[in-house]
Amino acid sequence: MSEAAPVGARGAEFEVVVERGKIAEFAAAMQSEDPAYRGPDAVVPPTFLASAALWRPDEARVEVGFDRRRLLHGEQEYVFHGPPPRAGQELRAVERVEDRYSKPGKRGGEMNFCVVVTEFRDLDGVLVAEARGTFIERAAAPAAGGKS
């Protein structure tokens, strides 16, 4: 397990170029034939920004510090602050840790939560969209004999 980034920590900024071919591929994978996702002025499908993780360099990721063997992706939300990005648009993205908290697990132990927000800004610095993901580290399994 690696060291956890604290609330407010930010990763390095990275570039996201919205490519029309990638928009069409994403729409095809969703089995959508919506014409808005095709052509030179294609708009991104609502969940397309998840694919930005494929372009993110390692140093841009904020480290949640959870044991991957107990990691769950609990929730994902996309917020657009205007029209969705279009083919050919260049965005700058940065991840930040928005919140960390714990709750008792239903099977005992503590469950840890980390909310990571990825901000997407245009080249003028205007906030275009946000992707908010909640990561959960399940409580460790009780030790043999029922003790945790």
C-alpha positions in Angstrom: 0.0 0.0 0.0 1.4 3.4 -0.9 1.1 6.7 1.0 -2.3 8.4 0.7 -2.6 11.9 -0.7 -4.4 14.2 1.8 -7.5 16.2 1.1 -6.6 19.0 -1.2 -3.7 17.2 -2.8 -3.5 17.7 -6.6 -1.8 15.6 -9.3 0.1 17.1 -12.2 -1.9 18.7 -14.9 -2.2 16.7 -18.2 -3.5 17.3 -21.7 -6.7 15.7 -23.0 -7.3 16.2 -26.8 -10.8 15.3 -27.7 -10.5 13.3 -30.9 -13.5 12.7 -33.1 -12.4 9.1 -33.8 -12.3 8.3 -30.1 -15.7 9.8 -29.6 -17.1 7.6 -32.4 -15.4 4.5 -30.9 -16.7 5.3 -27.5 -20.3 5.7 -28.9 -20.0 2.4 -30.8 -18.9 0.7 -27.6 -22.0 2.1 -25.9 -24.0 0.8 -28.9 -25.2 4.4 -29.6 -26.0 5.5 -33.1 -26.8 9.1 -32.0 -25.5 11.3 -34.9 -24.3 13.9 -32.3 -21.4 11.5 -31.6 -20.2 11.4 -35.3 -18.5 13.8 -37.6 -16.1 16.8 -37.3 -18.3 18.6 -34.7 -19.1 15.5 -32.6 -19.9 16.1 -28.9 -18.7 13.7 -26.2 -21.1 11.1 -24.7 -21.7 11.9 -21.0 -19.3 9.3 -19.7 -16.6 9.8 -22.3 -14.3 11.7 -20.0 -13.6 8.4 -18.2 -11.3 7.6 -21.1 -9.0 10.5 -20.1 -7.5 8.1 -17.6 -5.9 6.3 -20.6 -3.9 9.5 -21.4 -3.1 10.4 -17.8 0.6 10.1 -17.1 1.5 8.3 -13.8 2.6 11.5 -12.1 -0.8 13.1 -12.7 -2.6 10.5 -10.6 -3.4 11.3 -7.0 -2.7 8.3 -4.8 -5.7 7.2 -2.7 -3.4 4.8 -0.7 -5.9 1.9 -0.6 -5.0 -1.8 -0.7 -6.0 -2.7 -4.3 -7.2 -6.2 -3.1 -9.9 -4.5 -1.1 -10.7 -1.6 -3.5 -14.1 -0.8 -4.9 -15.3 1.9 -7.2 -18.3 3.1 -5.3 -19.7 6.0 -7.3 -19.0 8.1 -10.4 -20.6 11.4 -11.4 -20.0 13.8 -14.3 -20.9 17.5 -14.1 -20.8 19.7 -17.2 -20.6 23.4 -16.7 -21.8 24.3 -20.1 -22.0 22.5 -23.5 -20.1 19.1 -23.5 -16.6 19.1 -25.1 -16.5 18.7 -28.9 -14.1 17.0 -31.3 -10.9 19.0 -31.7 -11.2 20.7 -28.3 -8.1 20.6 -26.1 -8.6 20.4 -22.4 -6.3 20.5 -19.4 -7.1 18.0 -16.6 -6.0 17.7 -13.0 -7.1 15.3 -10.3 -7.6 16.4 -6.7 -8.6 14.7 -3.5 -11.8 16.3 -2.4 -12.7 14.2 0.7 -11.7 11.3 2.9 -13.8 9.6 5.5 -14.5 6.3 7.2 -17.6 4.3 8.2 -18.1 1.1 10.1 -18.3 -1.9 7.8 -21.5 -4.0 7.9 -19.2 -7.1 8.6 -17.0 -5.3 11.1 -14.0 -3.1 10.7 -13.7 0.3 9.1 -14.4 1.1 5.4 -12.3 4.0 4.1 -13.6 6.3 1.4 -11.7 8.8 -0.9 -13.5 11.2 -3.3 -11.3 12.2 -6.2 -12.4 15.0 -8.6 -10.9 15.4 -12.0 -11.3 19.0 -13.3 -11.4 19.5 -17.1 -10.6 23.1 -18.2 -10.4 24.7 -21.6 -7.2 26.5 -22.8 -8.6 29.7 -21.3 -8.8 28.1 -17.9 -12.6 27.9 -17.9 -14.0 24.9 -16.0 -15.7 22.7 -18.6 -16.5 19.5 -16.7 -15.8 17.5 -13.6 -15.6 13.8 -13.0 -16.2 12.8 -9.4 -15.3 9.3 -8.3 -15.7 7.7 -4.9 -13.2 4.9 -4.1 -13.9 2.5 -1.2 -11.4 0.3 0.7 -13.4 -2.5 2.2 -12.6 -3.5 5.8 -10.0 -6.2 6.1 -11.3 -9.7 6.6 -11.3 -10.8 10.2 -8.3 -12.9 11.2 -8.7 -16.6 11.6 -10.7 -17.4 14.7 -13.0 -14.4 14.2 -10.8 -11.7 15.6 -9.9 -8.6 13.6 
